[in-house]
């Protein structure tokens, strides 16, 4: 039974509104003193019931700005009148003027004044494919140059029993089928039994009007143009306001050791179903490098704890200056860290990105926690409610999304910079309160501190601390808006604050960047330090940061020299999964070491050059230091290539990521 919500109106027909090509166009005005509920009565065309009238609504952007709700038509037998109503049950505002919203083509003969055809279609289950329906009619088939206006009718018999369609119906031409397609603008699923009026007029210039693209599955045989962008989300760097409370013995190293990453799940907007597997990227660790993994180049020196070996403490940033700016190529395991990169299609898909900052405590629980983190996010679904509120569900729990403006104020992240930014009022963020014991990271209260890997940003509960991940939902519109917004750090850079409960101490800002380009463009994808080709590896210069000299070969082997001759090197892939290479000079000689058998702990082995070596003594791992420099680690000794300051020689040494061990690699 249709709810009887009354909203009376008056109308005004002005000169020039009877335009043959557009039908009879009606301006509608509401009575400011008789507003109630969700519809208004149209006191015209009363004798033209649903069986005879060719009635449609024009819901162009101007109309939507006045009344931002999808509207439909209903002919009421009791009133003998047409009613214009809001599909989402929202009341009409008082005293509104809807210019040209109602159009009537009754009495227009086919072929006269550009009028082509009128159809009234009641959808069947057979017509509906995924989120769209195929309209198969000889009057419309094979005519891509038509202008189609489509309106939903609550019913087509004038009674009070019908169906709502809380969205904007639209028509698009499928050039492969040579038929017109019906779908809702926001991909709200179509249902069997819905009734729609279609009015077709011929475009005067015989060209296809510009229309919003429609995404159809390739398996359905459609190849319609779509509005889409390429987008990328990265973590560029961080600021430590307060380090986390550490284990009293600092078993993991001095100060904080942290790592970054996140997971991403793509969704279809039509039904909130997931697209593809969950993606996950995590960085190496940052902090004190006085550890085995530090010596292997698997921990990046960060922080200013005494001893010149790193360890993050209050006030530290990484990279050291302006950490929000990306200063190196994007990687999948170090900062700047790639979280996700893909395509967003207007009205078709979205991506839920869940970034995170973790504190490392040297335990074995990290991998298990991260696996659970990724596993349970796939149980989330994202959707719009009937009132247009963006929600995320995990099992029975439904959580709303917060606007960027509200999130920035909550995090105290330079909220004064948000005014007039394109993304300020978009719902983008949600705390994903899973309430799943297997997922929630829990830290107990103990006298020594609960030494375990954990995310920063935990809240206190009765017996310890728990974590609620922060999700960021990107669609076509929000990704573009974020990429064009400046919150004080440059366009597209979002400062996200991760702050623990007071007893846990941790307080960090992580700088996330959202970028977009058009579908024909491409992002810089130098995920590997040296693009390689089996046929022709590209040559690079290796310049030492400490000395400013270039690595080159002379008659006796590798040296560092300012001379610009014979100083380019090629990186030949040895292990593509771990960024391990053979390094060859353009004169044909490779870098390697020859330590005594079984000796790996001694510093100072000289680096030699000669024929292509066998074994790990001639293989080198290239590790980004996130500031456009690299450490080059020998795979046999796990020690770093160094231009030794006191001796001036090229050696290998325990990796401390100091300037002597950092190299610029460029063309």
C-alpha positions in Angstrom: 0.0 0.0 0.0 1.5 3.4 -1.0 1.8 5.7 2.0 -0.5 8.7 1.5 1.8 11.8 2.0 0.2 15.0 0.8 2.0 18.0 -0.6 -0.2 20.3 -2.7 1.1 22.6 -5.4 0.1 25.2 -7.8 1.6 25.5 -11.3 2.2 28.2 -13.7 2.3 27.9 -17.5 4.3 30.7 -19.1 4.6 31.8 -22.7 7.0 29.7 -24.7 6.6 26.6 -22.6 4.7 24.7 -25.3 7.6 23.5 -27.3 6.7 20.9 -29.9 10.0 19.1 -29.8 9.9 18.8 -26.0 6.2 18.3 -25.4 4.2 20.5 -23.0 6.7 21.8 -20.4 5.3 22.7 -17.0 6.8 24.8 -14.2 5.7 23.7 -10.8 5.5 25.8 -7.6 4.7 24.5 -4.1 2.4 26.1 -1.5 4.6 27.2 1.4 1.8 26.9 3.9 0.6 23.4 2.9 3.7 21.2 2.8 3.5 17.7 4.2 5.2 14.4 3.5 6.7 13.3 0.3 4.6 14.3 -2.7 2.7 17.1 -4.4 -0.5 17.0 -6.5 -0.3 18.2 -10.1 -3.5 20.2 -10.9 -3.1 19.7 -14.7 -3.6 16.9 -17.2 -6.2 15.5 -14.8 -8.1 13.8 -17.6 -5.0 12.1 -18.9 -4.7 8.9 -16.9 -1.8 6.4 -16.9 -3.2 4.5 -19.9 -3.2 7.5 -22.2 -0.8 10.2 -21.0 2.7 10.3 -22.3 4.2 11.9 -19.1 7.9 12.1 -18.1 9.9 14.1 -15.6 13.1 16.1 -16.4 15.5 15.5 -13.5 18.4 17.5 -14.8 21.1 18.9 -12.5 19.2 22.2 -12.0 16.2 20.3 -10.7 18.3 18.0 -8.5 19.9 21.0 -6.9 16.5 22.4 -5.9 15.1 19.1 -4.7 18.0 16.6 -4.3 15.9 13.5 -4.3 14.9 11.1 -7.1 11.3 11.7 -8.2 8.6 9.6 -9.7 5.0 10.0 -11.0 1.8 8.4 -9.8 -1.7 8.8 -11.1 -4.2 8.7 -8.3 -7.6 7.4 -9.4 -9.2 8.8 -6.3 -8.0 12.4 -6.9 -8.1 12.0 -10.7 -4.8 13.8 -10.8 -1.1 13.2 -11.3 1.2 13.3 -8.2 4.9 14.0 -8.2 6.7 12.3 -5.3 10.1 11.7 -3.8 11.1 8.1 -4.2 13.2 8.1 -1.0 10.2 9.2 1.1 11.9 12.6 1.8 9.4 15.5 2.2 9.5 18.3 -0.3 10.9 21.5 0.9 8.6 24.5 1.3 8.2 27.1 -1.4 10.2 25.5 -4.2 10.1 26.2 -7.9 10.8 23.3 -10.3 11.2 24.8 -13.7 10.2 22.6 -16.6 10.2 19.4 -14.5 7.0 17.9 -16.0 6.7 17.1 -19.7 3.6 15.7 -21.5 3.9 14.4 -25.1 0.2 13.4 -25.3 -1.3 14.4 -28.7 2.1 14.5 -30.5 2.0 12.2 -33.5 5.0 10.1 -34.3 7.2 11.8 -36.9 6.0 15.3 -36.1 8.1 17.9 -34.4 10.9 15.4 -33.6 8.6 13.2 -31.5 9.5 9.5 -32.2 8.0 7.1 -29.8 6.4 6.6 -26.4 6.8 3.3 -24.5 5.5 2.1 -21.1 7.6 -0.8 -19.9 6.9 -3.1 -16.9 10.2 -4.9 -16.2 10.3 -8.7 -16.1 12.9 -10.9 -14.5 14.1 -12.0 -18.0 14.9 -8.4 -18.9 17.1 -7.7 -15.9 20.8 -8.5 -16.2 22.9 -7.7 -13.2 22.0 -4.1 -12.5 20.6 -3.1 -15.9 17.7 -4.0 -18.2 17.6 -4.4 -22.0 14.8 -2.5 -23.7 14.0 -4.4 -26.9 11.5 -2.4 -29.0 11.5 -1.8 -32.8 10.9 1.9 -32.3 14.2 2.3 -30.4 16.4 -0.5 -31.7 19.2 0.6 -34.1 18.6 4.3 -33.3 21.6 5.5 -31.3 20.9 9.2 -32.1 17.7 9.4 -30.2 17.2 11.4 -27.0 15.5 9.2 -24.4 13.8 10.5 -21.3 12.8 7.9 -18.8 10.6 8.2 -15.7 9.5 5.7 -13.1 5.8 5.3 -12.3 4.7 4.1 -8.9 2.2 2.0 -10.8 0.4 2.1 -14.1 -3.2 1.5 -13.0 -3.9 4.4 -10.7 -4.2 2.4 -7.5 -2.3 2.9 -4.2 -0.4 -0.4 -4.6 2.9 0.0 -6.4 6.7 0.0 -6.1 9.3 2.6 -5.2 12.6 3.1 -7.1 14.8 5.2 -4.9 17.2 6.3 -7.7 17.4 8.2 -10.9 16.5 6.0 -13.9 18.6 6.6 -17.0 18.9 5.2 -20.6 22.0 4.4 -22.6 22.6 3.0 -26.0 24.5 -0.4 -26.3 26.2 -0.3 -29.7 26.9 -4.0 -29.6 23.3 -5.1 -29.0 22.0 -2.0 -31.0 19.4 -1.6 -28.2 18.8 0.8 -25.4 19.7 -0.1 -21.8 18.0 1.0 -18.6 19.8 1.4 -15.3 19.7 3.5 -12.2 22.3 6.3 -11.9 23.7 5.0 -8.6 23.4 1.4 -9.6 20.5 0.6 -7.3 19.3 -2.8 -8.4 16.3 -2.9 -10.7 13.4 -5.2 -9.7 10.8 -7.1 -11.7 7.5 -5.2 -11.7 8.9 -1.7 -11.9 7.1 0.5 -14.4 8.9 3.1 -16.6 7.7 5.6 -19.2 10.1 6.1 -22.1 9.8 9.1 -24.5 12.1 9.2 -27.6 12.7 12.3 -29.6 15.1 12.7 -32.5 18.1 14.9 -31.9 18.0 17.8 -34.3 21.7 17.4 -35.2 21.3 13.6 -35.5 24.2 13.0 -33.1 24.2 11.0 -30.0 23.7 13.3 -27.0 26.5 13.3 -24.4 25.5 10.8 -21.7 27.0 9.3 -18.6 28.9 6.1 -19.3 27.4 2.7 -18.4 29.5 -0.2 -17.2 28.3 -3.6 -18.4 30.0 -6.9 -17.9 32.0 -8.0 -21.0 30.4 -11.4 -20.7 27.1 -9.6 -21.3 28.4 -8.5 -24.6 28.4 -4.7 -24.1 31.3 -2.3 -24.8 29.9 1.0 -23.8 32.1 4.0 -23.1 32.7 4.6 -19.4 33.9 7.6 -17.4 36.9 6.3 -15.5 40.2 7.4 -13.9 43.3 5.7 -12.8 44.2 6.3 -9.2 47.0 5.5 -6.8 47.3 5.6 -3.0 50.7 5.7 -1.3 52.1 6.2 2.2 54.9 8.9 1.8 56.3 9.2 5.3 55.5 9.8 9.0 56.0 12.1 12.0 56.5 10.7 15.5 54.8 13.0 18.1 55.3 10.5 20.9 56.8 7.0 20.6 54.9 4.0 21.9 55.5 2.5 25.4 58.3 0.0 24.7 59.2 -3.3 26.4 61.5 -2.3 29.3 64.4 -4.3 27.9 64.0 -2.8 24.4 64.2 -6.3 22.9 63.4 -5.0 19.4 66.0 -2.2 19.4 66.3 1.3 20.8 63.2 3.5 20.6 60.4 2.7 18.3 60.7 0.3 15.3 57.7 0.7 13.0 56.3 -0.5 9.7 53.5 0.5 7.5 51.0 -1.0 5.1 47.4 -1.7 4.5 44.9 -3.7 2.6 42.5 -2.8 -0.2 39.2 -4.4 -1.3 37.4 -3.4 -4.4 33.5 -3.5 -4.6 30.8 -3.2 -7.2 28.4 -0.4 -6.3 25.4 -2.2 -7.8 25.2 -4.8 -5.1 28.2 -4.3 -2.8 29.8 -7.5 -4.0 33.6 -7.8 -3.9 35.7 -7.5 -7.0 38.9 -9.6 -7.0 40.9 -10.7 -4.0 41.9 -8.5 -1.1 45.3 -6.7 -1.8 47.9 -6.3 0.9 51.2 -4.4 1.0 53.5 -4.0 4.0 56.8 -2.3 4.3 60.1 -3.3 5.9 60.7 -2.0 9.4 62.1 1.5 10.3 64.1 2.3 13.3 67.3 0.9 15.0 69.3 -1.0 12.5 71.5 -2.7 15.1 70.1 -6.1 14.3 70.5 -9.0 11.9 67.8 -7.8 9.7 69.3 -4.3 9.8 72.6 -5.6 8.7 70.9 -7.4 5.8 69.3 -4.2 4.6 65.9 -5.4 5.7 65.4 -2.7 8.3 65.8 1.0 7.3 67.6 3.4 9.6 65.1 5.9 11.0 65.1 8.1 14.1 67.6 9.9 16.2 68.3 7.7 19.3 71.9 8.1 20.5 74.5 5.8 18.7 73.8 6.8 15.1 72.0 3.5 14.4 68.5 4.9 14.5 65.5 4.3 16.8 62.4 6.5 16.6 61.7 9.0 19.3 59.7 12.2 19.9 60.0 14.7 17.0 61.5 12.3 14.5 60.3 12.3 10.9 61.0 10.1 8.0 62.1 11.1 5.5 63.9 13.6 7.7 62.6 16.8 6.0 59.0 17.3 4.8 58.0 13.6 5.2 54.7 14.2 3.5 56.5 14.8 0.2 57.4 11.9 -2.0 61.2 11.9 -2.6 61.7 8.5 -4.2 60.0 6.2 -6.6 57.0 4.2 -5.3 57.7 0.8 -3.9 55.7 -2.2 -2.7 57.9 -2.9 0.3 59.5 0.4 1.4 58.4 4.1 1.8 57.0 5.6 -0.3 54.8 2.6 -0.1 52.2 1.7 -2.7 48.9 0.7 -1.1 46.9 0.3 -4.2 46.7 1.3 -7.9 43.8 0.7 -10.2 40.8 2.1 -12.1 37.6 3.7 -10.7 34.6 3.8 -13.0 31.9 6.4 -12.4 28.9 4.8 -10.8 30.4 1.3 -11.1 33.0 0.5 -8.4 34.8 1.6 -5.3 37.9 0.7 -3.3 38.0 0.4 0.5 41.6 1.2 1.5 42.6 0.4 5.1 46.1 1.9 5.9 47.9 1.1 9.1 51.0 1.8 11.2 52.3 -1.0 13.3 54.9 -1.0 16.1 57.4 -3.8 15.9 58.4 -5.6 19.1 60.4 -8.6 17.7 57.7 -11.3 18.2 56.4 -14.0 15.9 52.8 -12.9 15.9 53.1 -10.3 13.2 52.3 -12.5 10.2 49.4 -14.1 11.9 47.9 -10.7 12.8 48.4 -9.3 9.3 46.8 -12.4 7.8 43.8 -12.0 10.1 43.7 -8.3 9.2 43.4 -9.1 5.5 41.1 -12.1 6.0 38.4 -10.3 7.9 38.2 -7.1 5.8 36.8 -9.3 3.0 33.8 -9.8 5.2 32.9 -6.1 4.9 30.3 -4.8 2.4 29.8 -1.2 1.5 26.5 0.3 0.5 24.2 3.4 0.5 21.1 3.4 2.6 17.7 4.5 1.2 18.4 8.0 2.7 21.8 8.1 0.9 24.0 7.5 3.9 27.2 5.6 3.1 27.6 2.6 5.4 29.9 -0.3 5.8 28.7 -3.6 7.3 30.7 -6.4 8.9 28.3 -9.2 9.7 25.4 -7.7 11.5 27.1 -4.4 12.3 26.4 -1.3 10.2 28.8 1.7 10.5 28.4 5.1 8.9 31.2 6.9 7.1 32.5 10.3 8.3 33.3 13.3 6.1 36.9 14.3 5.6 36.2 17.5 7.5 34.8 15.7 10.5 37.7 13.2 10.5 40.4 15.9 10.3 38.8 17.8 13.2 38.6 14.5 15.2 42.3 13.8 14.6 43.4 17.4 15.1 45.1 17.3 11.8 45.3 20.9 10.6 41.5 21.2 10.4 42.0 24.9 9.7 43.1 24.0 6.2 39.8 22.3 5.2 37.7 25.2 4.1 36.6 25.2 0.5 38.5 22.0 -0.3 36.6 19.7 -2.8 36.7 16.7 -0.5 35.9 18.4 2.8 32.3 17.3 3.0 32.5 13.9 1.3 31.9 10.8 3.4 35.2 8.9 3.1 36.4 7.6 6.5 34.9 4.9 8.8 36.3 3.1 11.9 35.8 -0.5 11.1 34.6 -1.9 14.5 34.7 -5.5 13.6 33.8 -7.0 17.0 35.4 -10.2 15.9 37.7 -11.6 18.6 39.9 -13.4 16.1 40.5 -10.1 14.3 40.8 -7.5 16.9 44.4 -7.0 18.0 44.5 -7.1 21.8 47.3 -6.0 24.1 47.1 -7.0 27.8 48.2 -4.8 30.7 51.4 -6.1 32.3 54.2 -4.7 34.4 56.7 -5.2 31.6 54.6 -4.2 28.7 53.0 -6.7 26.4 55.8 -7.2 24.0 54.1 -8.0 20.7 53.7 -6.4 17.3 50.6 -4.2 17.3 49.0 -1.4 15.4 49.3 2.2 16.7 46.0 3.8 17.5 44.6 1.5 20.2 41.9 2.3 22.6 41.6 1.2 26.3 39.1 -1.5 27.3 38.6 -3.2 30.6 41.6 -5.6 30.6 43.8 -4.1 28.0 43.7 -2.3 24.7 42.0 -3.0 21.3 42.2 -1.6 17.8 39.6 -0.4 15.3 41.0 -0.1 11.8 40.3 3.1 9.9 38.9 2.6 6.4 39.0 5.1 3.5 36.4 4.6 0.8 37.4 5.9 -2.7 35.1 6.1 -5.7 35.3 8.0 -8.9 34.1 11.3 -7.3 35.9 11.1 -4.0 39.3 10.0 -5.5 39.2 13.1 -7.8 38.1 15.4 -5.0 40.8 14.1 -2.6 43.5 14.4 -5.3 42.6 18.1 -5.8 42.3 19.0 -2.1 45.1 20.6 0.0 45.0 20.0 3.7 48.2 21.9 4.3 50.7 19.5 2.9 50.1 19.7 -0.9 47.3 18.5 -3.1 46.1 15.0 -2.5 48.2 14.5 0.7 46.1 13.5 3.7 47.5 13.5 7.3 46.1 10.6 9.3 46.7 10.7 13.0 47.2 7.4 14.8 47.0 8.1 18.6 47.0 5.5 21.3 45.2 5.5 24.7 47.3 7.6 27.1 49.0 4.6 28.8 50.2 3.2 25.4 51.7 6.6 24.5 52.0 6.2 20.7 51.1 9.2 18.6 52.0 9.4 14.9 50.9 11.2 11.8 51.1 9.2 8.6 51.0 11.1 5.3 48.9 9.3 2.7 48.6 10.6 -0.9 45.8 10.1 -3.4 46.6 10.7 -7.0 44.4 10.4 -10.2 45.1 10.6 -13.9 42.9 10.1 -16.9 42.4 6.6 -18.3 45.1 7.2 -21.1 47.8 8.2 -18.7 50.2 6.1 -16.6 51.8 6.5 -13.2 55.6 6.2 -12.7 56.0 2.5 -11.9 59.7 2.3 -11.0 59.0 -0.2 -8.3 62.4 -1.7 -9.0 65.5 0.5 -8.7 66.8 -0.6 -12.0 64.5 -1.4 -14.9 66.0 -4.5 -16.5 65.7 -6.2 -19.9 67.3 -9.5 -20.8 68.2 -8.1 -24.2 69.5 -4.7 -23.1 69.7 -3.7 -19.4 69.7 0.0 -19.1 72.9 1.6 -17.8 73.0 3.7 -14.6 75.5 5.8 -12.7 76.2 4.9 -9.1 77.1 8.0 -7.1 78.2 7.7 -3.4 76.3 10.1 -1.1 79.3 10.7 1.2 82.0 11.4 -1.3 79.9 12.6 -4.3 82.0 10.3 -6.5 80.9 7.9 -9.1 81.6 4.2 -9.0 83.7 3.1 -12.0 86.2 0.5 -13.1 89.9 1.0 -13.6 92.5 -1.6 -14.6 92.6 -3.2 -11.1 88.9 -3.1 -10.2 86.2 -0.8 -8.9 87.0 2.7 -7.6 85.1 5.9 -6.8 86.2 8.8 -9.0 84.8 12.1 -10.3 85.8 11.2 -13.8 82.8 10.8 -16.2 84.2 7.9 -18.1 83.4 4.2 -18.0 81.2 4.8 -15.0 77.9 3.3 -16.0 76.5 0.0 -14.7 73.8 -2.4 -15.8 71.6 -4.3 -13.4 70.9 -7.9 -14.6 68.1 -9.6 -12.7 69.2 -12.5 -10.5 66.0 -12.8 -8.3 63.1 -10.8 -9.6 61.1 -11.4 -6.4 63.6 -9.9 -4.1 65.3 -7.1 -6.1 68.5 -9.1 -6.3 70.8 -8.3 -9.3 74.2 -8.9 -10.9 75.9 -5.5 -11.4 78.0 -5.2 -14.6 80.0 -2.3 -15.8 79.8 -1.3 -19.5 83.3 -2.7 -20.0 81.8 -6.1 -19.3 83.1 -6.8 -15.8 80.9 -7.7 -12.8 81.1 -6.7 -9.2 81.8 -9.5 -6.7 83.8 -10.4 -3.6 86.0 -13.3 -2.8 86.0 -13.8 1.0 87.7 -16.9 2.6 85.4 -19.9 2.6 82.9 -19.8 5.5 83.9 -16.3 6.6 81.0 -13.9 6.6 81.3 -11.8 9.8 84.4 -9.7 9.0 84.1 -6.2 7.7 86.3 -4.7 5.1 86.4 -7.2 2.2 87.5 -5.5 -1.0 85.1 -5.5 -3.9 86.5 -6.8 -7.2 85.3 -6.9 -10.8 85.7 -9.5 -13.5 83.9 -12.3 -15.3 80.3 -13.0 -14.3 80.5 -14.7 -10.9 78.7 -17.8 -9.6 77.0 -18.0 -6.2 75.8 -15.3 -3.9 79.2 -13.5 -3.6 78.4 -11.8 -7.0 74.7 -11.1 -6.3 73.5 -7.8 -4.8 70.2 -6.8 -3.2 69.1 -3.2 -3.8 67.2 -1.6 -0.9 65.4 1.8 -1.1 66.2 4.2 1.8 63.1 6.2 0.9 65.1 9.4 0.2 66.1 8.7 -3.3 69.2 6.8 -2.1 69.8 3.0 -2.0 71.8 0.5 0.0 73.5 -2.3 -2.1 73.8 -5.5 0.0 76.0 -8.4 -0.9 73.9 -11.6 -0.7 76.8 -13.8 0.6 77.9 -11.6 3.5 74.7 -9.5 4.0 77.0 -6.5 4.1 76.7 -3.2 2.3 78.7 -1.7 -0.6 80.7 1.2 0.8 83.0 4.0 -0.4 85.2 3.9 2.7 86.0 7.4 3.8 89.4 6.9 5.5 90.8 4.6 2.8 88.9 5.8 -0.2 88.4 2.1 -1.2 85.3 0.2 -2.3 84.6 -2.3 0.4 81.7 -4.1 2.0 80.8 -3.3 5.6 78.1 -3.9 8.2 75.1 -1.9 6.9 74.4 1.1 9.1 72.8 3.1 6.3 75.3 5.9 6.8 76.2 8.2 3.9 79.3 6.1 2.9 76.9 3.2 2.3 74.2 5.1 0.4 74.2 5.4 -3.4 72.3 7.6 -5.8 71.3 5.5 -8.9 70.5 7.6 -11.9 70.8 8.0 -15.7 
